[in-house]
Amino acid sequence: MGLSTLLETLTDLVVIVGGDGRVREMSSSAAAFLGDRVGSTPHLHELSGVVEPGCRSDLASPVSQALTRTAAWRGTVWLIDVAGAVAPYTVTARLDPAGGVVIVARDTVDARARGAAERESRSKDEFVARLGHELRTPLNAMLGFAQLLELEPLTPDLHEDVERIITGGRHMQALIDDVLDLARLRAGRGDINKGPVNVLDIVQGVVELVEPLAERRGIRRVIQPARPLIADADRRRLWQVLLNLIGNALKYGREGGSVRVGIVPVTGSRIRIEVEDDGFGLSPSALSRLFRPFERLGAEDTGIEGSGLGLALSQALVTAMGGVLTVASRPGVGSVFAVVLDAVDVRYDHADEDPQEAPGERQLEPGGLRVVHISGDPGLRELVTDTLASALGADTISVPRGALAVEAIRRARPSLVLLDGDLPDVTAADLLPRLAADPVAGTVPALVLAAEADPDEWTRLRRAGARQILGMPLDVTTLIAATSQLTAP
């Protein structure tokens, strides 16, 4: 691609000035911005005419000094367009070794719009949170006095009216709690406490809880766990999400049909929990609106109870737990909602020094190699597991967070600990001293995968306890060689 073609495609304002101060080339967007305010072969000093007068004197000295000292300058400049409007641009000026200067100006309108949208979103969340707290006070009083009335000797009609007040008040209380929860999660202040969670236990508990609804609609429940699987999740929040998904499947599924809940492992040491129904399904346009708060997709006309907050809140909760909530649906066939979370491998329990293998797991050969890999990247976990298994016959236990590392090492008693430089909850430089302080983990050599070849950072990692460091992107040949070296007898 030639320079002229490249300049034609750029949306930034690009001007290339020669050593004599004359403009040699400019992008089409720069030509349109300048218009007829400069001649056909403008000089550098003519370009100052599009700079807001108040900025010119403030910029002259800093720009000159920066170009002299480092041959580059970057800052915000207020420019005047052909219509006379003034707007801030991010401007970069860099000296050309052959003489002259290259100037690039980028409109900050997108950044300003994004910042304004973020501020507006935060304001809405804060308003909703304040409103929720204000509503709770009178609601608590209403429920409290209604419950006191319930204890009084009332006529049957009055007792029924009080029951309606309590039922409506509790429904409103639950709605306020959901709105506040969603606002906190979207503001990044959600109450999430992750740890190892037995997914099958939660699924069985939720299915038992919704049994009356299933029986009332004649829907058969099927649970299909592949094997006992442990998720890295918040137990209470995962229960909340699955209760909503399974409850929706029973409410909106076909009467007399079935609901299937599947628990299966997926690549990258993750768990997929599927909730499938054989209901009416959803159209593409409905799917695009599915996770919007208070969006019920016309269900409000069917008599089925709901607030339209359940799926929006479930998506926010799954995201806060580091997972993904997806949906696939076909009109007339049904829908499948899937929650994908990080898995925690707890196959090994060394209370008796014997591995407790889960069904279907490969037994480690005598003298075989076992590795604990601590990584928040599912794709990298899968690559490392497959590489070490095929090249060295290694059994790799994947751990999604640094907080779970010590316990995993104590259970597995590996020959090597492999950890990413940056984890979701901690850096390798902070985690390594914790491993070194543990009587078991401290005896296992640690190999760190560092994102950047930064000599200072690598020195810090070695001082923290890393036996060896590999740069990223990962070279599998180097990984195999380093693993063999560090685990050699």
C-alpha positions in Angstrom: 0.0 0.0 0.0 1.4 3.4 -1.0 1.6 6.4 1.3 -1.1 8.3 -0.7 -3.5 5.3 -0.4 -2.8 5.0 3.3 -3.5 8.6 3.9 -6.7 8.4 2.0 -8.0 5.7 4.4 -7.1 7.4 7.7 -9.8 9.1 9.7 -7.1 10.9 11.8 -5.8 14.3 10.7 -2.3 13.5 9.4 0.1 16.2 8.1 3.7 15.4 6.9 5.9 18.5 6.8 9.3 18.6 5.0 12.5 20.0 6.3 11.8 23.4 4.7 8.6 23.7 6.6 6.4 23.0 3.6 3.5 20.4 3.9 4.4 17.5 1.7 1.5 15.2 2.3 -1.8 15.2 4.3 -4.6 12.8 4.8 -7.9 13.4 3.1 -9.6 14.0 6.5 -6.9 16.7 7.3 -7.5 18.3 3.9 -11.3 18.4 4.6 -10.7 19.8 8.1 -8.4 22.6 6.8 -10.6 23.4 3.8 -9.8 26.6 2.1 -8.1 28.1 5.1 -4.7 27.2 3.7 -3.3 27.3 0.2 -2.5 24.5 -2.1 1.1 24.1 -0.7 0.8 25.4 2.9 3.6 26.2 5.2 3.9 24.8 8.8 3.2 28.3 10.3 -0.2 28.4 8.4 -1.4 25.4 10.3 -1.3 27.4 13.6 -4.4 29.2 12.3 -6.6 26.3 13.1 -5.4 26.2 16.7 -7.6 28.0 19.3 -5.8 31.4 20.0 -5.7 30.8 23.7 -3.7 27.6 23.2 -1.1 28.9 20.8 1.1 30.8 23.3 0.8 28.0 25.9 1.9 25.3 23.4 4.8 27.0 21.7 7.5 26.5 24.4 6.5 23.0 25.6 6.3 21.6 22.1 9.6 23.1 21.0 11.4 21.8 24.2 9.9 18.3 23.8 10.9 18.0 20.2 14.4 19.2 21.0 14.8 16.8 23.9 13.0 13.7 22.8 12.0 14.4 19.1 8.4 13.8 20.1 5.5 15.7 21.8 2.0 14.5 22.7 -0.9 16.5 24.3 -4.4 17.9 23.9 -4.9 20.8 21.6 -8.2 22.7 20.9 -8.7 23.0 17.2 -11.2 25.1 15.1 -13.0 23.3 12.3 -14.3 24.9 9.1 -17.6 25.8 10.8 -15.8 27.6 13.6 -16.6 25.0 16.3 -13.8 24.4 18.8 -13.1 20.8 20.1 -10.2 19.1 21.9 -7.9 16.8 19.8 -5.1 14.5 20.9 -2.1 15.7 18.9 1.2 13.8 18.4 4.2 15.5 16.8 7.3 13.5 15.9 10.5 14.7 14.2 11.4 12.8 11.0 15.1 11.7 11.1 15.3 12.9 7.4 14.1 16.3 8.5 10.6 17.7 8.9 7.9 16.6 11.3 4.8 14.3 11.2 1.7 15.6 13.0 -1.3 13.4 13.9 -4.5 14.8 15.4 -7.3 12.5 16.7 -10.7 13.8 17.6 -11.6 12.9 21.2 -15.3 12.9 20.6 -15.6 9.1 21.0 -13.7 9.2 24.2 -15.8 12.1 25.5 -19.0 10.2 24.5 -17.8 7.1 26.2 -16.9 8.9 29.3 -20.2 10.7 29.4 -22.1 7.4 28.9 -20.1 5.9 31.8 -20.8 8.8 34.0 -24.5 8.7 33.1 -24.6 4.9 33.8 -22.9 5.4 37.2 -25.3 8.2 38.1 -28.3 6.0 37.2 -26.9 3.2 39.4 -26.3 5.5 42.3 -29.8 7.0 41.9 -31.4 3.5 41.9 -29.4 2.5 44.9 -30.4 5.6 46.9 -34.0 5.2 45.8 -34.0 1.5 46.9 -32.7 2.5 50.3 -35.3 5.2 50.7 -38.1 2.7 49.7 -37.0 0.1 52.2 -37.7 2.2 55.3 -41.4 2.8 54.8 -41.8 -0.8 53.4 -40.3 -2.3 56.5 -42.7 -0.3 58.6 -45.6 -1.4 56.5 -44.7 -5.1 56.7 -44.0 -4.8 60.4 -47.4 -3.3 61.3 -49.2 -5.7 58.9 -47.7 -8.7 60.7 -48.8 -7.2 64.0 -52.3 -6.8 62.6 -52.1 -10.5 61.5 -51.8 -11.5 65.2 -55.1 -9.6 66.1 -58.5 -11.3 66.3 -59.8 -10.1 62.9 -62.7 -11.2 60.8 -61.9 -13.6 58.0 -62.3 -10.8 55.4 -59.9 -8.5 57.2 -57.5 -11.3 57.9 -57.5 -12.0 54.1 -56.8 -8.3 53.4 -53.9 -8.2 55.8 -52.5 -11.3 54.1 -52.7 -9.5 50.7 -50.8 -6.6 52.2 -48.0 -8.9 53.5 -47.8 -10.8 50.3 -47.6 -7.6 48.2 -45.1 -6.1 50.6 -42.8 -9.1 50.4 -43.0 -9.1 46.6 -42.0 -5.4 46.6 -39.2 -6.1 49.0 -37.8 -8.8 46.8 -38.1 -6.5 43.8 -36.2 -3.8 45.6 -33.5 -6.2 46.6 -33.1 -7.4 43.0 -32.8 -3.8 41.7 -30.2 -2.9 44.4 -28.3 -6.0 43.6 -28.2 -5.3 39.9 -27.1 -1.7 40.5 -24.3 -2.8 42.8 -23.1 -5.5 40.4 -23.1 -3.1 37.4 -21.1 -0.6 39.5 -18.6 -3.3 40.3 -19.5 -3.4 44.0 -21.3 -6.7 44.1 -21.0 -9.0 47.1 -19.2 -12.0 45.5 -17.4 -14.6 47.7 -15.9 -17.3 45.5 -14.7 -20.7 46.5 -15.0 -24.4 45.6 -18.7 -25.3 45.1 -20.2 -28.7 44.3 -22.4 -28.0 41.3 -24.5 -31.2 41.6 -25.4 -30.4 45.2 -26.8 -27.0 44.2 -28.7 -28.3 41.1 -30.3 -31.1 43.2 -31.2 -28.6 45.9 -32.8 -26.1 43.4 -34.7 -28.9 41.6 -36.1 -30.1 44.9 -37.1 -26.6 45.8 -39.1 -26.0 42.6 -40.7 -29.5 42.8 -44.2 -28.1 43.5 -44.2 -26.0 40.4 -42.9 -28.9 38.3 -45.7 -31.2 39.6 -48.4 -28.6 39.1 -47.4 -28.3 35.4 -46.7 -32.0 34.9 -43.1 -31.3 33.8 -40.5 -34.0 34.1 -37.0 -33.1 35.4 -33.9 -34.7 34.2 -30.4 -34.1 35.8 -27.5 -35.3 33.7 -24.2 -34.8 35.5 -21.2 -36.2 33.7 -19.3 -36.6 37.0 -18.9 -34.8 40.3 -17.6 -31.4 39.3 -16.5 -28.5 41.5 -16.9 -24.8 40.3 -15.0 -21.8 41.4 -18.1 -19.7 42.3 -20.1 -18.0 45.0 -22.4 -20.8 46.4 -25.3 -18.4 47.3 -25.1 -16.5 44.0 -24.9 -19.7 41.9 -28.0 -21.0 43.7 -29.7 -17.7 42.9 -28.8 -18.0 39.2 -29.9 -21.6 38.8 -33.1 -21.1 40.7 -34.0 -18.3 38.3 -33.0 -20.4 35.2 -34.7 -23.6 36.2 -37.7 -21.7 37.5 -38.0 -19.9 34.2 -37.8 -23.2 32.3 -40.6 -24.6 34.4 -42.8 -21.5 34.1 -42.3 -21.0 30.3 -41.8 -24.6 29.3 -44.4 -26.7 27.6 -47.0 -28.1 30.1 -46.4 -31.9 30.4 -43.0 -31.5 28.8 -39.5 -31.9 30.3 -36.6 -29.8 31.6 -33.1 -31.1 31.4 -30.2 -29.8 33.6 -26.8 -30.9 32.3 -23.5 -30.6 34.1 -20.5 -31.2 31.8 -16.8 -30.3 31.7 -15.6 -28.2 28.8 -12.2 -27.3 27.5 -9.9 -25.1 29.5 -10.9 -26.6 32.8 -14.3 -25.1 32.9 -17.8 -26.3 33.8 -21.0 -25.8 31.7 -24.3 -26.0 33.4 -27.2 -26.3 30.9 -30.9 -25.7 31.5 -32.9 -26.9 28.5 -36.7 -26.7 28.0 -39.0 -27.7 25.2 -41.2 -24.5 25.4 -42.1 -22.1 22.7 -38.6 -20.8 22.1 -37.5 -17.2 21.3 -37.2 -15.3 18.1 -33.9 -13.5 17.2 -35.4 -10.1 18.0 -36.6 -11.4 21.4 -33.1 -12.8 22.1 -31.6 -9.4 21.5 -33.7 -7.9 24.3 -33.6 -10.9 26.6 -31.1 -9.6 29.2 -32.5 -6.0 29.5 -33.9 -5.2 32.9 -37.7 -5.3 33.2 -38.0 -6.8 29.7 -40.6 -9.6 29.8 -41.0 -10.1 26.0 -44.8 -10.0 26.2 -45.0 -12.5 29.1 -46.8 -9.8 31.1 -49.9 -10.5 29.0 -49.9 -14.3 29.7 -50.6 -14.1 33.4 -47.2 -15.6 34.3 -45.7 -13.8 37.3 -42.3 -12.1 37.0 -40.5 -8.8 37.2 -38.2 -9.0 34.2 -35.2 -8.6 36.4 -34.2 -12.3 36.8 -32.2 -12.8 33.7 -30.5 -9.4 33.8 -29.5 -10.1 37.4 -28.4 -13.6 36.6 -26.1 -12.4 33.8 -24.6 -9.8 36.1 -24.0 -12.4 38.8 -22.4 -14.9 36.4 -20.1 -12.2 35.0 -19.1 -11.1 38.5 -18.1 -14.7 39.2 -15.8 -14.7 36.1 -18.2 -16.8 34.0 -20.4 -16.5 31.0 -24.2 -16.8 30.6 -25.4 -17.7 27.1 -28.7 -18.7 25.5 -29.6 -20.6 22.3 -33.3 -20.8 21.2 -35.5 -21.9 18.3 -39.1 -20.9 18.0 -41.4 -23.9 18.5 -38.5 -26.1 19.7 -37.3 -24.6 23.1 -34.3 -22.8 24.7 -31.0 -23.8 26.3 -29.5 -21.4 28.9 -25.9 -22.2 29.8 -23.7 -21.0 32.6 -19.9 -21.5 32.1 -17.7 -21.2 35.1 -14.1 -22.0 36.0 -13.6 -25.5 37.5 -11.6 -26.4 40.6 -9.8 -29.8 40.4 -10.0 -31.5 43.7 -9.2 -35.1 42.5 -6.4 -35.5 45.0 -6.7 -35.8 48.7 -3.5 -36.7 50.5 -5.0 -37.5 53.9 -4.0 -41.1 53.2 -1.4 -40.3 50.5 -3.6 -42.0 47.8 -5.2 -40.1 44.9 -9.0 -40.0 45.0 -9.8 -40.2 41.4 -13.1 -39.0 40.1 -14.9 -41.3 37.7 -13.3 -41.4 34.3 -10.1 -39.7 35.4 -6.8 -41.1 34.2 -4.7 -42.7 37.0 -1.2 -41.3 37.3 1.4 -43.9 36.4 4.0 -44.7 39.1 6.7 -42.1 38.9 4.6 -40.0 36.6 4.7 -36.3 36.3 2.1 -34.1 37.9 1.9 -30.3 37.4 -0.3 -27.7 39.0 -1.1 -24.8 36.6 -2.5 -21.6 38.1 -4.1 -19.5 35.3 -7.1 -17.3 34.7 -7.0 -18.0 31.0 -9.1 -21.0 29.9 -7.4 -21.2 26.5 -3.9 -21.2 28.1 -5.0 -23.8 30.6 -6.1 -26.1 27.8 -2.9 -25.5 25.8 -0.7 -26.3 28.7 -2.6 -29.4 29.7 -2.6 -30.8 26.2 1.1 -30.0 25.6 2.4 -31.5 28.8 0.2 -34.6 28.4 1.2 -35.4 24.9 4.9 -34.6 25.3 5.6 -35.8 28.8 2.6 -37.8 29.8 2.0 -35.3 32.6 -1.2 -34.9 34.6 -2.0 -31.2 34.9 -4.3 -29.9 37.6 -5.7 -26.5 36.5 -6.4 -23.8 39.1 -8.3 -20.6 38.1 -7.2 -18.3 40.9 -4.2 -17.7 43.1 -6.3 -18.0 46.3 -6.8 -21.7 45.5 -3.2 -22.4 44.7 -1.8 -23.5 48.1 -4.7 -25.9 48.8 -4.4 -27.4 45.3 -0.6 -28.0 45.7 -1.2 -29.6 49.1 -3.7 -32.0 47.6 -1.9 -32.8 44.4 1.8 -32.9 45.6 3.0 -32.0 42.1 6.5 -32.0 40.7 6.1 -28.5 39.3 4.0 -25.4 39.8 3.3 -23.4 36.7 1.7 -19.9 37.2 0.8 -17.0 35.0 2.4 -13.7 35.7 -1.0 -11.9 36.1 -3.9 -13.8 37.7 -7.5 -12.6 38.3 -6.9 -12.0 42.0 -3.1 -11.7 42.5 0.2 -11.2 40.6 2.8 -13.9 40.5 5.3 -11.7 42.4 2.8 -11.6 45.3 1.8 -15.2 45.1 5.3 -16.7 45.0 6.2 -15.7 48.6 2.9 -17.3 49.9 3.8 -20.6 48.2 7.4 -20.4 49.5 6.0 -20.0 53.1 3.9 -23.1 52.9 5.7 -26.4 54.1 4.4 -28.3 51.1 4.1 -25.7 48.3 7.5 -24.2 49.3 9.3 -27.5 48.2 7.9 -27.4 44.7 9.8 -25.5 42.0 7.8 -22.7 40.4 7.9 -21.8 36.7 6.3 -18.4 35.8 4.8 -17.4 32.4 5.4 -13.6 32.1 3.5 -11.5 29.6 6.4 -9.1 28.9 10.2 -9.6 28.7 10.8 -6.9 31.3 14.3 -7.4 32.9 13.3 -5.6 36.1 10.0 -7.6 36.5 11.9 -10.9 35.8 14.4 -10.0 38.5 11.5 -9.3 41.0 10.0 -12.7 40.1 13.2 -14.6 40.6 13.7 -12.8 44.0 10.1 -13.8 44.9 10.9 -17.5 44.3 10.5 -18.2 40.6 13.0 -21.0 39.5 12.5 -20.1 35.8 10.6 -17.6 33.7 9.2 -18.0 30.2 7.9 -15.1 28.0 4.6 -14.9 26.3 3.2 -15.8 23.8 4.0 -19.3 24.9 6.4 -21.4 22.9 5.5 -25.0 23.6 8.9 -26.4 22.8 10.4 -24.1 25.4 7.7 -25.1 27.9 8.4 -28.8 27.4 12.2 -28.2 27.8 11.8 -26.1 31.0 9.3 -28.6 32.5 11.7 -31.5 31.9 14.6 -29.5 33.3 12.8 -28.5 36.5 11.3 -31.9 37.2 14.4 -34.0 36.4 15.4 -36.3 39.3 
